[in-house]
Amino acid sequence: MFCPAIGQSVTEVPSWSVTQSATEQMARGQYSSALAEIRQDMRIGETYYRLIGPMTVSYIPTAEGWTCYADGLIGWLGSGGTPEQAFDELKVQLHTAFQILLEKRPFEMSEEEHSKWVQLTSVIDLLYYRTTTPLTTHEIGQVSFGMVNRPHHVEWINGKVDRIRPEKAPGDLMSCAPSQWIEAVVRRDPLSFEILEIESIRKIRFHKPSESQLRAAWDNMPAAKLDSAEWVW
């Protein structure tokens, strides 16, 4: 049974988004004694968010159920039939906003997006997230048996070579023939870039051109014909 209370401490992390409305302003202003709990972190599925410090989440009963908001995050308001559902909605909002803005560089953000990003990163520990959250990559490589009679390592097209750990790879990877090309979904450590797990593979046909083939293709490339008009710089 959910029973938030002033000063209660709970473990779980966040990431969210929405625009502050008149309803939210009224809720924040009229219910100064709303039920509240302290959150240290939050999780959405496999995504974990550690907070920079304790975050107070306040819950307000409404005619339709419950709403909740977090101190320091203006513009996000969760709602649901129960306090748990309201907080789950708040988490999804924050999670969505964080992931969208995480992919953008500062100059790609609008003024509104930058304001949201500043709020989110004042609550969520961005450095911890970047250094602990595995990277998911899509890679192409060639299976090699090495000196054993089974798939031993993969030579990726970027030149990196990784040994295959059967306990961290899908079963169909072990059925590959020598020199089989694969397209793989790989989870890597964000700092060392070592493989944590090969999540899935797809056997493909792929030809990696040699240096002589690349040089020949370059030499046979037709010369570009530029317009003789005057250039304006």
KAFENFEN-V992877 format. One record per helix or strand of 3 or more residues. SS is the DSSP state (hx for helix, st for strand). FROM is the first residue (numbers start at 1). TO is the last residue. If there is no record, write none. Layout:
<<SS | FROM | TO> <SS | FROM | TO>>
//
This chain:
<<st | 8 | 10> <hx | 22 | 30> <st | 35 | 44> <st | 47 | 61> <st | 66 | 70> <st | 78 | 80> <hx | 83 | 102> <hx | 106 | 108> <hx | 111 | 123> <hx | 126 | 132> <st | 135 | 144> <st | 153 | 156> <st | 161 | 163> <hx | 166 | 168> <hx | 171 | 175> <st | 181 | 188> <st | 195 | 204> <hx | 211 | 219>>
//
